[in-house]
Amino acid sequence: QTYRDLAKGEQTAAQLEANLTVLESKLEAMLQALEGRAQDENQNEKQKGGDAQRAVPGKDMTK
């Protein structure tokens, strides 16, 4: 009985480890997606800031 319990415990531990590996992969993918989105937003903000500097009200930029 003890041997069966031990074997079942090891099997459960292996299943938990596999589930944690899958969860870790999903979390990594989510983190990468969020980091990519944050980088895109930062680039958009920098571009907007650059556009604002180029388009100065009251200043003729065609000269």
SVG drawing of the C-alpha trace seen along z (x, -y; Angstrom):
<svg xmlns="http://www.w3.org/2000/svg" viewBox="-2 -82 16 84">
<polyline fill="none" stroke="black" stroke-width="0.4" points="0.0,0.0 2.8,-2.4 4.5,-1.7 1.3,-2.4 0.8,-5.6 4.4,-6.7 4.0,-5.8 0.7,-7.8 2.4,-10.7 5.2,-10.7 2.7,-10.5 0.8,-13.5 4.1,-15.4 5.0,-14.7 1.5,-16.0 1.9,-19.1 5.3,-19.8 4.0,-19.3 1.1,-21.7 3.5,-24.3 5.7,-24.1 2.7,-24.8 1.6,-27.6 5.2,-29.1 5.2,-29.0 1.8,-30.8 3.0,-33.4 6.2,-34.0 4.2,-34.5 1.9,-36.9 4.9,-38.8 6.5,-39.1 3.3,-40.3 2.9,-43.0 6.5,-44.0 6.0,-44.3 2.9,-46.4 4.7,-48.7 7.6,-49.2 5.1,-50.0 3.4,-52.5 6.7,-54.1 7.7,-54.4 4.3,-55.9 4.7,-58.5 8.2,-59.4 6.9,-59.8 4.1,-62.0 6.6,-64.1 8.8,-64.4 5.8,-65.4 4.9,-68.1 8.4,-69.5 8.4,-69.6 5.0,-71.3 5.5,-74.5 2.4,-76.7 3.0,-80.0 6.3,-78.9 6.5,-78.4 8.4,-75.2 8.5,-75.5 11.4,-78.1"/>
</svg>
